[in-house]
């Protein structure tokens, strides 16, 4: 059974746990840091404050319900028309890695 760790997502924490426990670990991003990261990313690509709030409402609902793949698909491929296409491509590239 994998070890589940709830953290802020820092790579140093993930590395330390991986080195300490050689078995498979699962890192779960805590809600505060997940929501902060999502707000930061949507702010970079949303064209207006109203659009940002609308997108966040939908995405937060999906994530709260555990519909991660739905939130990813909605955010990246369907509904968001980016203000900054370069930033949007960087985010899309990060998602695919």
Beta strands, then each sheet from edge to edge (+ up, - down):
strand 1: 3-7
strand 2: 25-29
sheet 1: 1+ 2+
end
